[in-house]
Amino acid sequence: MNLEQLQSIRRDLHQIPELGFQEKKTQQYLLEYLHRIKNEKMEIQTWKTGVLVKITGRNAEETIAYRADIDALPITEETNYSFESQHKGNMHACGHDFHMTIALGALTRLAENPPHNNVVFIFQPAEENPGGALPMLQSEELKAWWPDRIFALHIAPEYPVGTIASRSGLLFANTSELFMDFKGKGGHAAYPHTAKDMVVAASSFNVQAQHIVARTVDPLDSAVLTVGKMTAGFVQNGIAENARLEGTMRAFKAETMSGMKQNVEGLAKAIELAYECTVSIDYGSNYYQVFNHEQFMEPFQQIVEKRGFKYVDCPPAMTGEDFGYMLRDIPGFMFWLGVDSPYGLHHSQLQPKEEALEVGVQVVEATIREL
Ligand SMILES: CC(=O)N[C@@H](CCC[C@H](N)C(=O)O)C(=O)O
C-alpha cells in the first residue's frame, strides 16, 4: 500500500468521526476493507463497535499485538479540508483516523507477507470516553487471542514527520474526569438577594480549585486540574439555578490524584456552605498511567533508527490513555509519532501531515517483524 492509498483511507475515515461506542460506520468501513484483503492467514472478529484481526505467523512462538483507537471527539471541525467531517459537531481531533490508517497499512503488508510470530490488530472503541480498553481486556474475544506483548502509537503535533518519541517508564499520566453539578435557586437578575446564583458558585469553585495544584501538590511532583466546559443559566437577565462544570484531573502519581480528589470534595463542601447550594461530583472515567516496559525501548529505538528515522527520548506528558490498562496487564510500550501540525491535539484545526502515515506504517510493520 502506497502513500496515496493511505491518504485515501485516512480521508475516508476522517469524514465519519463517531463518539465512543457509537463507531458503527467506522466499524463497517474497517470490516469492508478487511474482508476485501482477507486471506487464509487472517481471522476477523468484532467486539462491540471494535474489531480484532489475527494474522497467523509463519512459525509462531508468540503473539504480538498492535492497538489502534477508533473514536472521535465532540469538536466542530474548522480545518477547511475538502474531506472534512460529515458528522457535524464530531471530529477526529486526536488523530485516531491516523492510528486506524496506519494499522490498516501495516496489516495489509503483513497479511501479504506474514511475520514469524502471530500478530493481533486491536481496533479499540471509546478511548476518549468512556474507555474501551478495560472492558476489551476483560472480553472473551481478546482473551481468546491474548498477546504476549503489545504496543501502540499516538500522533504528536509538536514533532516533525520522521521523528518518533518515547521513553522507558512513565509516558502518560493517571487521569480522572470531573463532572460537577451545582444546584441553587433561580430568579430575576434584578433581585439577586432572593436567589442563589450558580454562575457565581461554579465560577468561584473553578477559580479556587486552581489552588489545589498550585498549593497542595508538591512543586516537584506534577498535576493538572482543567475545567474544559462550563454551562449555566438560560437568559441574560435571569439568575441561573443550575451550573455544570466538566473537566479532567491528571497526576503522575496515583496518590497525588487521591489527594486532589479529597481537596475537590472539601472545596465543594465549602462552596455549598458559602453559596447555600448543593454540589454533586461524578469522577466519570479514570485511566491508569501509561508505563512503558524498559526491555522494549532499546530494541525499539534500534528498529526506528535502522529505518532512517529519528528517535527522541521524551519527557512524560499529562495526556491520558486507556491503553495504560493494556500495559498494566501485558508487557509493551507506546510511542509518539511526529506529524508536525501547527495546531495541537483536541484543536478544531488539527492538521497532521499525511507523510507521517508512511512513517507510522513502516515503524509498526518493522516492530511487529523484528521486536
Ligand atoms: C491522548 C489523549 O488526548 N487522550 C485523552 C484521554 C481522555 C481521558 C478522559 N476522557 C479525561 O479527559 O480524563 C486526553 O485528554 O488526554
The ligand as an SDF file (V2000), in Angstrom:
LIG
                    3D

 16 15  0  0  0  0  0  0  0  0999 V2000
   -4.1280   11.2590   24.0850 C   0  0  0  0  0  0  0  0  0  0  0  0
   -5.3050   11.9760   24.6340 C   0  0  0  0  0  0  0  0  0  0  0  0
   -5.5100   13.1330   24.3150 O   0  0  0  0  0  0  0  0  0  0  0  0
   -6.0850   11.2830   25.4570 N   0  0  0  0  0  0  0  0  0  0  0  0
   -7.1920   11.8740   26.1570 C   0  0  0  0  0  0  0  0  0  0  0  0
   -7.8060   10.8530   27.0780 C   0  0  0  0  0  0  0  0  0  0  0  0
   -9.0510   11.3840   27.7730 C   0  0  0  0  0  0  0  0  0  0  0  0
   -9.3220   10.7630   29.1020 C   0  0  0  0  0  0  0  0  0  0  0  0
  -10.5670   11.2810   29.7860 C   0  0  0  0  0  0  0  0  0  0  0  0
  -11.6960   11.4890   28.8990 N   0  0  0  0  0  0  0  0  0  0  0  0
  -10.2570   12.5660   30.5200 C   0  0  0  0  0  0  0  0  0  0  0  0
  -10.4780   13.6520   29.9860 O   0  0  0  0  0  0  0  0  0  0  0  0
   -9.7810   12.4970   31.6600 O   0  0  0  0  0  0  0  0  0  0  0  0
   -6.7060   13.0680   26.9680 C   0  0  0  0  0  0  0  0  0  0  0  0
   -7.4950   14.0130   27.1310 O   0  0  0  0  0  0  0  0  0  0  0  0
   -5.5560   13.0910   27.4260 O   0  0  0  0  0  0  0  0  0  0  0  0
  1  2  1  0
  2  3  2  0
  2  4  1  0
  4  5  1  0
  5  6  1  0
  5 14  1  0
  6  7  1  0
  7  8  1  0
  8  9  1  0
  9 10  1  0
  9 11  1  0
 11 12  2  0
 11 13  1  0
 14 15  2  0
 14 16  1  0
M  END
$$$$
